[in-house]
Amino acid sequence: MAYVAPQDRGVSDAYRRWAGILLGLAVALGALMMVALVASVVLLVVADRDTGNAAYGYLAIFLWFGIAAAMPLLLALAVPGAVMTQRVRRQRRAPHPGAPDPRTEGPHPDGTLTTRHTP
């Protein structure tokens, strides 16, 4: 018995949609984390200026814990989203398994369908 390499199955519309959703959520979460990082630096600067605003430093630390807690979620969204998007792009470039080969099959200039293989 000969070994036959497995072929990629077609990518469904739902798969394409989920790839986009996962990447969109990863981008949104990454942007939110960047905003939290900038806000924490601003809070540290404000807390450093005056001892009466020391609570802002604790708020900055709280934001850092939030950023650290969100990192696994960011990875859980970004990695599968990137892999799925790459598979969708690869599928778009490759011809479909049952699609006619334009070099050997297709419409003839006179309107008839030509095939070079016999059934």
C-alpha positions as a Markdown table, in Angstrom:
| # | Residue | x | y | z |
|---|---|---|---|---|
| 1 | Met | 0.0 | 0.0 | 0.0 |
| 2 | Ala | 1.4 | 3.4 | -1.0 |
| 3 | Tyr | 1.6 | 6.4 | 1.2 |
| 4 | Val | -0.5 | 9.3 | 0.1 |
| 5 | Ala | 0.2 | 12.7 | 1.7 |
| 6 | Pro | -2.8 | 14.3 | 3.3 |
| 7 | Gln | -4.4 | 17.2 | 1.4 |
| 8 | Asp | -5.6 | 20.4 | 2.8 |
| 9 | Arg | -9.3 | 20.6 | 3.0 |
| 10 | Gly | -11.1 | 23.6 | 1.8 |
| 11 | Val | -11.5 | 26.6 | 4.0 |
| 12 | Ser | -15.1 | 27.5 | 4.9 |
| 13 | Asp | -16.6 | 31.0 | 5.2 |
| 14 | Ala | -17.0 | 30.5 | 8.9 |
| 15 | Tyr | -13.3 | 29.6 | 9.2 |
| 16 | Arg | -12.4 | 32.8 | 7.3 |
| 17 | Arg | -14.7 | 34.9 | 9.6 |
| 18 | Trp | -13.2 | 33.4 | 12.8 |
| 19 | Ala | -9.7 | 34.1 | 11.5 |
| 20 | Gly | -10.6 | 37.7 | 11.1 |
| 21 | Ile | -12.4 | 37.9 | 14.4 |
| 22 | Leu | -9.5 | 36.4 | 16.3 |
| 23 | Leu | -7.0 | 38.8 | 14.7 |
| 24 | Gly | -9.3 | 41.8 | 15.2 |
| 25 | Leu | -9.6 | 40.9 | 18.9 |
| 26 | Ala | -5.9 | 40.5 | 19.3 |
| 27 | Val | -5.2 | 43.9 | 17.7 |
| 28 | Ala | -7.8 | 45.5 | 19.9 |
| 29 | Leu | -6.4 | 43.9 | 23.0 |
| 30 | Gly | -2.9 | 44.9 | 22.0 |
| 31 | Ala | -4.0 | 48.5 | 21.5 |
| 32 | Leu | -5.7 | 48.5 | 24.9 |
| 33 | Met | -2.6 | 47.1 | 26.5 |
| 34 | Met | -0.5 | 49.9 | 24.9 |
| 35 | Val | -2.9 | 52.5 | 26.2 |
| 36 | Ala | -2.7 | 51.0 | 29.7 |
| 37 | Leu | 1.1 | 51.0 | 29.5 |
| 38 | Val | 1.3 | 54.7 | 28.5 |
| 39 | Ala | -1.3 | 55.6 | 31.1 |
| 40 | Ser | 0.7 | 53.8 | 33.8 |
| 41 | Val | 3.8 | 55.8 | 32.9 |
| 42 | Val | 1.8 | 59.0 | 33.0 |
| 43 | Leu | 0.4 | 58.0 | 36.4 |
| 44 | Leu | 3.9 | 57.3 | 37.7 |
| 45 | Val | 5.1 | 60.7 | 36.6 |
| 46 | Val | 2.2 | 62.4 | 38.3 |
| 47 | Ala | 2.8 | 60.3 | 41.5 |
| 48 | Asp | 6.5 | 61.2 | 41.5 |
| 49 | Arg | 5.8 | 65.0 | 41.3 |
| 50 | Asp | 3.9 | 65.3 | 44.5 |
| 51 | Thr | 3.7 | 63.0 | 47.6 |
| 52 | Gly | 0.0 | 63.9 | 47.9 |
| 53 | Asn | -0.6 | 62.0 | 44.6 |
| 54 | Ala | 1.1 | 58.8 | 45.7 |
| 55 | Ala | -2.1 | 56.8 | 45.1 |
| 56 | Tyr | -1.5 | 57.3 | 41.3 |
| 57 | Gly | 1.6 | 55.1 | 41.7 |
| 58 | Tyr | -0.5 | 52.3 | 43.1 |
| 59 | Leu | -2.9 | 52.7 | 40.2 |
| 60 | Ala | 0.0 | 52.4 | 37.8 |
| 61 | Ile | 1.1 | 49.1 | 39.5 |
| 62 | Phe | -2.5 | 47.9 | 39.2 |
| 63 | Leu | -2.4 | 48.6 | 35.5 |
| 64 | Trp | 0.9 | 46.6 | 35.2 |
| 65 | Phe | -0.8 | 43.6 | 36.8 |
| 66 | Gly | -3.7 | 44.0 | 34.3 |
| 67 | Ile | -1.2 | 44.0 | 31.4 |
| 68 | Ala | 0.6 | 41.0 | 32.8 |
| 69 | Ala | -2.7 | 39.1 | 33.2 |
| 70 | Ala | -3.8 | 40.0 | 29.6 |
| 71 | Met | -0.6 | 38.7 | 28.0 |
| 72 | Pro | -1.7 | 35.0 | 27.9 |
| 73 | Leu | -5.1 | 36.1 | 26.5 |
| 74 | Leu | -3.3 | 38.2 | 23.8 |
| 75 | Leu | -1.2 | 35.1 | 22.8 |
| 76 | Ala | -4.3 | 32.9 | 22.9 |
| 77 | Leu | -6.0 | 35.2 | 20.4 |
| 78 | Ala | -3.0 | 36.2 | 18.2 |
| 79 | Val | -1.3 | 32.9 | 17.5 |
| 80 | Pro | -4.4 | 30.9 | 16.3 |
| 81 | Gly | -5.6 | 34.0 | 14.4 |
| 82 | Ala | -2.3 | 34.4 | 12.6 |
| 83 | Val | -2.1 | 30.7 | 11.8 |
| 84 | Met | -5.7 | 30.6 | 10.5 |
| 85 | Thr | -5.2 | 33.8 | 8.4 |
| 86 | Gln | -2.1 | 32.2 | 6.9 |
| 87 | Arg | -4.0 | 29.1 | 6.0 |
| 88 | Val | -6.8 | 31.2 | 4.4 |
| 89 | Arg | -4.2 | 33.1 | 2.3 |
| 90 | Arg | -2.5 | 29.9 | 1.3 |
| 91 | Gln | -5.9 | 28.4 | 0.3 |
| 92 | Arg | -6.7 | 31.5 | -1.8 |
| 93 | Arg | -3.4 | 31.1 | -3.8 |
| 94 | Ala | -3.8 | 27.4 | -4.4 |
| 95 | Pro | -6.4 | 26.1 | -6.9 |
| 96 | His | -9.4 | 24.2 | -5.4 |
| 97 | Pro | -9.0 | 20.4 | -5.5 |
| 98 | Gly | -11.9 | 19.9 | -7.9 |
| 99 | Ala | -11.4 | 23.1 | -10.0 |
| 100 | Pro | -10.6 | 22.7 | -13.7 |
| 101 | Asp | -7.1 | 23.4 | -14.7 |
| 102 | Pro | -7.2 | 26.4 | -17.0 |
| 103 | Arg | -4.2 | 25.1 | -19.0 |
| 104 | Thr | -6.1 | 21.9 | -20.0 |
| 105 | Glu | -9.8 | 22.7 | -19.6 |
| 106 | Gly | -12.0 | 25.6 | -20.1 |
| 107 | Pro | -14.1 | 27.4 | -22.6 |
| 108 | His | -12.9 | 27.5 | -26.2 |
| 109 | Pro | -13.1 | 30.7 | -28.2 |
| 110 | Asp | -15.9 | 29.3 | -30.3 |
| 111 | Gly | -18.0 | 28.7 | -27.1 |
| 112 | Thr | -17.6 | 25.0 | -26.7 |
| 113 | Leu | -16.1 | 23.4 | -23.6 |
| 114 | Thr | -12.8 | 21.7 | -24.3 |
| 115 | Thr | -11.3 | 18.9 | -22.1 |
| 116 | Arg | -8.0 | 17.2 | -22.9 |
| 117 | His | -8.7 | 14.2 | -20.8 |
| 118 | Thr | -11.0 | 11.3 | -21.3 |
| 119 | Pro | -13.4 | 10.2 | -18.5 |
